[in-house]
Amino acid sequence: MKLLSDSIADDADFFVEQIHLVAIVFDNTDDVTVWATTYFDQDAHFFHLALPFKALDTLLSLTHDRAEALQEEVADALAAGEWPALLEYNSDEAPPVPLPSVALKLSVTYPALEDGETADEAPDDPQPHNIFYLEGVFVRLDS
């Protein structure tokens, strides 16, 4: 499986479909990180998606028959207050979570400057992180 960041052409926003959530990670910040897979350019790719909690709830609501159980599992993990918390979906007991008929519009993130480093000292062609921001959620409506 390839890193999605290694397969993108530039820093433009882009879309991915055929997404499967394989883990949800909570830490003590105001956001959550989702680990996911997708098919991009006809190959399987892995990526991280940085989300606010509201966007996570939106994505989970699009998982159809698993939505209620997943939302309850997330609520239980948050209520436990143990950081970091990891919910994994990559086994027979907890398989990856598909997002059927969903396309995500993603934007690229780049490494932050090191302490004491100025923009002039930063690499001319920095490699993007394999962490993306969610710019939009699009759902295919059945006709």
C-alpha positions as CSV (number, residue, x, y, z in Angstrom):
1,M,0.0,0.0,0.0
2,K,1.3,3.4,-0.9
3,L,1.2,6.7,0.9
4,L,-1.3,9.0,-0.7
5,S,1.1,12.0,-0.3
6,D,3.6,10.2,-2.6
7,S,1.0,10.0,-5.4
8,I,-0.3,13.6,-5.6
9,A,1.0,15.9,-8.3
10,D,1.0,19.2,-6.5
11,D,-0.6,21.0,-3.6
12,A,-4.0,21.5,-5.2
13,D,-7.1,20.3,-3.5
14,F,-8.3,16.9,-4.8
15,F,-10.9,14.3,-4.4
16,V,-10.8,10.7,-3.1
17,E,-13.5,8.0,-3.2
18,Q,-13.8,4.4,-2.2
19,I,-12.7,5.3,1.3
20,H,-12.4,2.9,4.2
21,L,-11.7,4.1,7.8
22,V,-9.2,1.8,9.6
23,A,-8.7,3.8,12.8
24,I,-9.7,6.8,14.8
25,V,-7.2,8.5,17.0
26,F,-8.0,11.0,19.8
27,D,-5.5,13.0,21.7
28,N,-5.9,15.9,24.1
29,T,-6.4,18.5,21.3
30,D,-9.6,19.8,19.7
31,D,-9.4,17.5,16.7
32,V,-9.2,13.9,15.8
33,T,-7.1,12.0,13.3
34,V,-8.7,9.3,11.0
35,W,-6.5,6.7,9.4
36,A,-8.0,5.7,6.1
37,T,-7.4,3.9,2.8
38,T,-8.6,4.7,-0.7
39,Y,-8.0,3.8,-4.3
40,F,-6.2,6.6,-6.1
41,D,-4.8,6.2,-9.6
42,Q,-5.9,2.6,-9.5
43,D,-3.7,1.7,-6.5
44,A,-4.5,1.3,-2.8
45,H,-3.3,4.2,-0.7
46,F,-3.1,5.0,3.0
47,F,-3.6,8.5,4.5
48,H,-4.3,10.4,7.7
49,L,-7.2,12.9,7.8
50,A,-7.2,15.7,10.5
51,L,-10.7,16.6,11.4
52,P,-12.7,18.6,13.9
53,F,-15.1,16.4,15.9
54,K,-18.2,17.7,14.0
55,A,-16.7,16.5,10.7
56,L,-16.0,13.1,12.3
57,D,-19.6,12.8,13.3
58,T,-20.7,13.7,9.8
59,L,-18.4,11.0,8.3
60,L,-19.7,8.4,10.8
61,S,-23.3,9.3,10.0
62,L,-22.5,8.3,6.4
63,T,-21.5,4.7,7.3
64,H,-25.1,3.6,7.1
65,D,-25.8,0.4,9.1
66,R,-22.7,0.9,11.3
67,A,-23.3,4.6,12.1
68,E,-25.1,4.3,15.4
69,A,-22.6,1.7,16.8
70,L,-19.6,3.7,15.7
71,Q,-20.9,7.0,17.1
72,E,-21.6,5.2,20.4
73,E,-18.0,3.7,20.4
74,V,-16.6,7.2,19.8
75,A,-18.7,8.7,22.6
76,D,-17.5,6.0,25.0
77,A,-13.9,6.6,24.1
78,L,-14.3,10.3,24.7
79,A,-16.1,9.8,28.0
80,A,-13.2,7.6,29.2
81,G,-10.9,10.6,28.9
82,E,-7.8,8.5,28.4
83,W,-5.4,10.1,25.9
84,P,-4.4,9.1,23.4
85,A,-7.3,6.8,22.5
86,L,-7.2,4.5,19.5
87,L,-10.2,2.8,17.9
88,E,-9.1,0.3,15.3
89,Y,-11.1,-1.2,12.4
90,N,-8.8,-3.6,10.7
91,S,-9.7,-7.1,11.9
92,D,-12.4,-9.7,11.4
93,E,-14.2,-8.6,14.6
94,A,-13.9,-4.9,13.6
95,P,-13.5,-4.6,9.8
96,P,-12.6,-1.4,8.0
97,V,-15.5,1.0,7.8
98,P,-16.6,1.9,4.2
99,L,-18.0,5.3,3.3
100,P,-20.2,4.2,0.4
101,S,-21.0,6.8,-2.3
102,V,-18.9,9.4,-0.5
103,A,-16.2,11.6,-2.1
104,L,-13.9,13.6,0.2
105,K,-12.2,16.8,-1.0
106,L,-8.8,17.0,0.6
107,S,-6.1,19.6,0.9
108,V,-2.4,19.0,1.4
109,T,-0.5,19.8,4.6
110,Y,3.3,20.5,4.8
111,P,5.7,20.2,7.7
112,A,5.9,23.1,10.0
113,L,9.2,25.1,10.3
114,E,11.6,23.7,12.9
115,D,12.3,25.9,16.0
116,G,14.5,28.7,14.9
117,E,14.1,28.0,11.2
118,T,13.0,30.8,9.0
119,A,11.1,30.5,5.7
120,D,14.3,31.3,3.8
121,E,16.0,28.3,5.4
122,A,13.1,25.9,4.6
123,P,13.6,23.4,1.8
124,D,12.7,24.7,-1.6
125,D,10.5,21.7,-2.4
126,P,9.2,20.4,0.9
127,Q,7.5,17.0,0.8
128,P,3.9,17.1,1.9
129,H,2.8,15.2,5.0
130,N,0.6,12.2,4.6
131,I,-1.9,14.1,6.7
132,F,-4.7,15.9,4.9
133,Y,-7.4,18.4,5.8
134,L,-11.0,17.9,4.9
135,E,-12.3,20.6,2.6
136,G,-15.7,19.0,1.8
137,V,-17.8,15.9,1.9
138,F,-19.8,14.9,-1.2
139,V,-22.4,12.2,-1.3
140,R,-23.7,10.6,-4.5
141,L,-27.5,10.5,-4.5
142,D,-29.2,7.5,-6.0
143,S,-31.5,8.4,-8.8
